[in-house]
Amino acid sequence: MTQLSSTDTDTSAEAEPQPDERREAWATRLADALGDGYAEHHILGGSDLWVRVARESWTDAATAARDQLGCQFFDWLSAIDWLPSPFGRDMDAQEDNPETKAADPMEQGHAGGETRFQMVMRLYSITDHMGITIKADLPDDDLSIDTLIGVYPGADWHEREAWEMFGIHFNSHPDLRNIYLPGEFEGNPLRKDFPLLARRVKPWPGIVDVELFPGEEGP
Amino acid sequence: MTAVGADQRQQMAYVATQAADARLNVEIETEGMTLNIGPQHPATHGTLRLVARLDGEQVVEAEPIMGYMHRGYEKLAEVRTYPQVTTLINRIDWLGSFANEVPFILAAEKLMEVEAPPRAQWIRTALFELSRIANITLFLGDMAVQLGALTPVFMAFRDREFVLNQIEAATGGRFHPNFDRIGGLKDDLPQGWIDDTKQVMEKIRDFCDEFEELVLGNEIFQARSRGIGIVPPAVGLAYGLSGANIRASGVDWDLRRDGHEALAYDQVDWKVWTHPDGDSFARYWVRLQETREATHIVDQLLDGLPSGPIMAKVPRIIKVPAGEAYAATENPLGEMGYYIVSKGDLVPFRVKIRSASFSNISITPWLLKGVYVPDIITILASLYFILGDIDR
């Protein structure tokens, strides 16, 4: 086996986006299948594909991905709360002091979005060895979406987790109850406005992440 | 009386057996009973509670109840810097801890557009396989002990110790190495480690050979595991089964070979093992072959270890650029992945942890329907889960 020399350790990443025909083709086929329900997509060449669909097309998108793209493997399902943390950024202690913590504008990630809560599911094709991340916006006044159990029975537990962690209701889910938390637990822990009590009681001792060298300036 | 045709005779025989069955059912009809297995039961690898509703000896409905070990890592990760998160996720699958760190680091590296130097990638891959061996050797003993064979588990613990010693020698941590860094590894390998590890791999191969005869060749083991808990490939995939569990159903899919992560698997010569049966026996068989294969991967990696640095150039205080990335690897238990949403801060904005056992065990309500009570244990043991990997 050849020994690679240290000159091979070039870590500079390619800056220009690579064209990715296979992922483009997936996005096009999904767009054709969903029609108006298709919002937009984002492709990182050679790496990943994000697609955003309308809430009403959520199960249709899963069905189309399974039947037309060959995504037989149900990877996972979850949600993202895009609200900037009201308790400040970074390693701040979480205190009730909203004035000093300037609220950042809400910014959604790849494939965009308009609302605070976004559903995310990840499907994978074991024949093409390619995955797809499908997102859907949930309006703030109606946090509900159709269940995927009919398409992927494995979605059952993932949906129960999203239900207790984010308070998202899954229409016609047969058994929507807590999976981890005790039944009488109040609140939805993974929402950004759910305080992490340990951090409110005392600041995190690990705020200084890197021990500085003598004479070195802090961050 | 007219002669009775063959068709009619067959039908009458059928009716007669039906009637006999009905009589039998009436005779042994019992009231449904609810059986609680766990939370403290050796078959539950921690604190999984299984509520099974029984009709006689048969399971009508079984439901795992989790949450006894829920630690909320997804929430905790949102208030820790990226290097601090690895300390947490070490504790997800505690038998193969190093393997937990790798996909997280890979996802963060994707966002930062950093790639570890080759030497770091090779050592990473070797340690990854060592954690696989440390993890699966325990399974090989543990499933046997749950089927009533006491000796294998002692042998598994004995030989796993050699592997843990090597992991400790390289990383400083027996169970929680916390050794992987964004851009590379904490340290290079210590002197003499490569030779020692090769000797240990020799021992593990002997261990595999021994187990092939001792457990797989055992008549009782075969009788209790063959044909028990069959998972059809399509059902397994729809439930998100991954790793050896799905390969035992004949699905030829392994993220080590098919994934595109920056690891050195494509540099060595190895094969993916599958088994067509999909039963408990097949799951054990596949894992045994994978352990042996892992020793060959480690040997080859150590033979061809490239020279060079073990860290890429990364800032000392790591701020990850805004974006989203998902990285998944073939962990000992199956596919483990991290979906990281970054806003360009010191801490991740959101981390979704895709752990293998959570999906693997989600098939149990489907799989346990109609099985007999002793088979519950076989099936749970063969699906192989770590509670930390379910509850996170």
Interface residues (C-beta under 8 A of the other chain):
Chain A: M1 T2 Q3 L4 S5 S6 D8 T9 T11 A13 G46 S47 D48 W50 Q72 F73 F74 D75 W76 S78 I80 D81 S85 R89 D90 M91 Q94 D104 E107 G109 H110 V120 R122 I126 H129 G131 T133 Y152 P153 G154 D156 W157 M165 N178 I179 Y180 L181 P182 P189 L190 F194 L196 R199 W204 G206 D209 V210 P219
Chain B: M66 G67 H70 G72 E74 K75 L76 E78 V79 R80 T81 P83 Q84 K110 E113 V114 E115 P117 P118 R119 G183 A234 V235 L237 A238 Y239 G240 S242 V251 W253 D258 G259 H260 Q267 Q300 D303 G304 P306 S307 G308 P309 A312 K313 R316 I317 A322 G323 E324 A325 Y326 A328 E335 G337 Y339 V341 K343 D345 L346 V347 R350 K352 R354 F358 S359 S362 I363 W366 D391
